[in-house]
Amino acid sequence: MRSMTVPAGVQVLRALEHLDGTTPAFCGGKGICGRCRVRITEGEVPVTPADRTFLTQAELADGWRLACRAVPGTAARVELPEETAVPAHVEAVQRMRTGHRYALAVCGNLAALVDLTAVTVVALSESTQTLLKDYPQAAQGLERTVTAEPGKDAQAALEEAIMTLFRER
């Protein structure tokens, strides 16, 4: 397990990107995939609504946070588990598991394949057709599709559609 110290006021995800140039957040740091789990071993990092969505009470009590939402109030020691460091595209393929429930969130040209069982975003795409072609096993067993109206901000509308799926699971 890798660890680092993150200064007060610096988003943990950005500090991790500077550490090795990779982003452990499949959603790009939007707080909607739950992949960027890190453990705070020292320091003060408040719990966010996204943390409450993806982490159990026991995990929160043990110091787990989402790196994309974690901003330390004081300098913090952060552990990055090896499984968090897996490249997003590899991890996404591994997550396509038998018995899991899948749904699709769509907004304009943006689409997200959501694993309702694992409460995570499996894949994001700028084309629904491409997404379903790349993940045929999920396409065959979609439980539900939520379509959002893009309005001014298609990405924000897609994020809300994803959160709706998680809340209703």
C-alpha positions in Angstrom: 0.0 0.0 0.0 1.4 3.4 -1.0 1.1 6.4 1.3 1.7 10.1 1.2 1.1 13.3 3.1 -1.4 15.7 1.6 -1.2 19.4 2.8 -4.3 21.1 4.3 -6.6 22.5 1.6 -5.3 20.3 -1.2 -7.7 17.8 -2.8 -6.4 14.3 -2.2 -7.1 13.3 -5.8 -5.0 16.1 -7.2 -2.2 15.2 -4.8 -2.3 11.6 -6.0 -2.2 12.7 -9.7 1.0 14.7 -8.9 2.4 11.6 -7.2 2.4 9.3 -10.2 0.4 11.0 -13.0 -2.5 8.7 -12.7 -6.1 9.3 -11.6 -7.7 6.6 -9.6 -11.1 8.1 -10.2 -12.9 6.5 -13.2 -15.4 9.3 -13.3 -12.6 11.9 -13.5 -13.2 13.1 -10.0 -16.9 13.9 -10.1 -17.7 11.8 -7.0 -20.0 9.4 -8.9 -18.1 6.2 -9.4 -16.8 5.4 -5.9 -13.5 4.0 -7.2 -11.0 6.4 -5.6 -11.2 5.1 -2.1 -8.3 6.1 0.1 -7.7 5.7 3.9 -6.8 8.7 6.0 -4.5 7.5 8.8 -3.6 10.9 10.2 -5.1 14.3 10.0 -8.6 15.7 9.6 -10.7 15.1 6.5 -14.5 15.7 6.8 -17.0 13.1 5.5 -18.8 14.3 2.4 -22.2 13.3 0.9 -20.4 11.3 -1.8 -18.5 9.4 0.9 -21.8 8.5 2.6 -23.1 7.2 -0.8 -20.2 4.8 -1.5 -18.8 3.9 1.9 -20.3 2.1 4.9 -20.4 3.6 8.4 -17.7 1.2 9.4 -15.4 2.3 6.5 -16.0 6.0 7.3 -15.2 5.4 11.0 -12.0 3.6 9.9 -10.9 6.7 7.9 -11.9 5.7 4.4 -12.8 8.6 2.0 -13.2 9.2 -1.7 -10.0 11.0 -2.9 -12.0 13.1 -5.3 -14.0 14.7 -2.5 -11.4 14.6 0.3 -9.9 18.0 1.2 -7.9 17.8 4.5 -8.5 20.5 7.1 -5.0 19.8 8.4 -2.1 18.0 6.8 -3.2 14.3 6.3 -1.5 11.0 5.9 -3.2 9.1 3.1 -2.9 5.4 2.1 -3.8 4.4 -1.4 -4.7 0.7 -1.6 -3.2 -1.3 -4.5 -6.7 -2.1 -5.8 -7.4 1.6 -6.2 -4.4 1.9 -8.4 -5.7 -0.6 -11.0 -6.2 1.2 -14.4 -9.8 2.2 -14.8 -10.4 0.3 -18.0 -9.0 -3.0 -16.5 -11.0 -2.6 -13.3 -14.2 -1.9 -15.3 -14.0 -5.1 -17.2 -13.3 -7.0 -14.0 -16.5 -5.5 -12.5 -18.8 -7.0 -15.1 -19.9 -9.8 -12.9 -22.6 -12.4 -13.2 -25.4 -11.8 -10.8 -24.9 -8.1 -10.6 -27.7 -5.7 -11.5 -26.9 -3.1 -14.2 -28.7 0.1 -15.3 -28.0 2.8 -17.8 -28.0 6.6 -17.2 -28.2 8.7 -20.4 -28.1 12.4 -21.1 -27.8 13.6 -24.6 -24.7 12.0 -26.1 -23.3 11.0 -22.6 -24.0 7.6 -21.1 -23.0 5.8 -18.0 -23.2 2.0 -17.3 -24.0 1.6 -13.6 -23.5 -1.5 -11.5 -26.3 -1.2 -8.9 -25.0 -4.2 -6.9 -21.5 -2.7 -6.4 -22.8 0.9 -6.3 -20.3 2.1 -8.9 -20.0 3.5 -12.4 -18.6 0.8 -14.6 -18.1 2.9 -17.7 -18.7 6.3 -19.1 -19.0 7.1 -22.8 -19.9 9.9 -25.2 -22.0 7.3 -27.1 -24.7 5.0 -25.7 -24.3 2.7 -28.7 -20.5 2.4 -28.2 -21.0 1.8 -24.5 -23.5 -1.1 -25.0 -21.3 -2.5 -27.8 -18.2 -2.5 -25.5 -20.2 -4.1 -22.6 -22.6 -6.6 -24.3 -23.1 -8.7 -21.2 -24.5 -5.7 -19.4 -26.5 -4.5 -22.4 -28.4 -7.9 -22.4 -29.4 -7.6 -18.7 -30.1 -3.9 -18.2 -32.6 -3.6 -15.3 -33.4 0.0 -16.0 -32.5 3.1 -18.0 -32.8 6.7 -16.7 -32.8 9.4 -19.3 -32.0 13.0 -18.2 -32.7 16.2 -20.1 -29.3 17.9 -20.7 -30.4 21.5 -20.3 -27.3 23.7 -20.0 -25.0 21.2 -18.3 -25.3 17.6 -19.7 -22.6 16.3 -17.4 -24.4 17.5 -14.3 -27.7 16.1 -15.6 -25.9 12.7 -16.2 -24.5 12.8 -12.6 -27.9 13.4 -11.2 -29.3 10.5 -13.2 -26.6 8.2 -11.8 -27.3 9.4 -8.2 -31.0 8.7 -8.8 -30.2 5.1 -9.8 -28.0 4.7 -6.7 -30.7 6.1 -4.4 -33.5 3.9 -6.0 -31.5 0.7 -6.0 
